[in-house]
Amino acid sequence: MNLHPLDVVVLTHDLPTHGLRTGDLGAVVEVYGPDAIGVEFVAASGRTKGLVTLQSADLREAGDDDLLTVRPSNASTNRHDG
């Protein structure tokens, strides 16, 4: 996989320490080397959720068959009282 800045990528596994899950969409911000890729993940509002350096095995390119979804980033916001 040959990634460039601004490429759209998909996370291939959960990163619980960053609150990120498999399938989260990110944008490449810097390619430091084949196994060091800076990726920004954002909330639907546009705020940065995480800026992490990952390996190419952690990512795949977004495809035309991928569908975007919205989910709460924190499990506690998923509860409804009342």
HUSUL-V828487 format. One record per residue. N is the residue number from 0. RES is the residue in three letters. PHI is phi in whole degrees, -180 to 180 (999 if undefined). PSI is psi in whole degrees, 0 to 359 (none if undefined). BURIAL is + if it has 16 or more other ideal C-beta (glycine too) atoms within 10 Angstrom, else -. Layout:
N/RES/PHI/PSI/BURIAL
N/RES/PHI/PSI/BURIAL
This chain:
0/MET/999/125/-
1/ASN/-108/98/-
2/LEU/-96/152/+
3/HIS/-133/158/-
4/PRO/-53/139/-
5/LEU/80/358/-
6/ASP/-65/144/+
7/VAL/-92/130/-
8/VAL/-130/164/+
9/VAL/-122/134/+
10/LEU/-72/133/+
11/THR/-95/354/-
12/HIS/-157/162/-
13/ASP/-66/144/-
14/LEU/-126/77/+
15/PRO/-59/328/-
16/THR/-67/341/-
17/HIS/-108/1/+
18/GLY/70/26/-
19/LEU/-110/148/+
20/ARG/-126/160/-
21/THR/-50/132/-
22/GLY/96/349/+
23/ASP/-64/142/+
24/LEU/-94/137/-
25/GLY/-138/171/+
26/ALA/-123/133/-
27/VAL/-69/127/+
28/VAL/-107/336/-
29/GLU/-160/142/-
30/VAL/-113/108/+
31/TYR/-86/335/-
32/GLY/174/180/-
33/PRO/-63/333/-
34/ASP/-121/32/-
35/ALA/-151/97/-
36/ILE/-125/121/+
37/GLY/-81/124/+
38/VAL/-129/134/+
39/GLU/-105/131/-
40/PHE/-112/134/+
41/VAL/-124/154/-
42/ALA/-77/167/-
43/ALA/-59/334/-
44/SER/-75/347/-
45/GLY/101/352/-
46/ARG/-74/142/-
47/THR/-66/126/-
48/LYS/-92/324/+
49/GLY/-166/144/+
50/LEU/-126/104/-
51/VAL/-127/150/+
52/THR/-97/123/-
53/LEU/-126/169/+
54/GLN/-96/160/-
55/SER/-60/329/+
56/ALA/-67/342/-
57/ASP/-82/352/+
58/LEU/-133/159/+
59/ARG/-140/157/-
60/GLU/-71/144/-
61/ALA/-70/142/-
62/GLY/-119/168/-
63/ASP/-65/339/-
64/ASP/-89/355/-
65/ASP/-76/138/-
66/LEU/-115/133/-
67/LEU/-80/143/-
68/THR/-135/168/-
69/VAL/-124/135/-
70/ARG/-142/153/-
71/PRO/-67/143/-
72/SER/-83/347/+
73/ASN/-124/128/-
74/ALA/-58/328/-
75/SER/-68/336/-
76/THR/-81/354/-
77/ASN/-85/349/-
78/ARG/-86/145/-
79/HIS/-121/122/-
80/ASP/-98/134/-
81/GLY/107/none/-
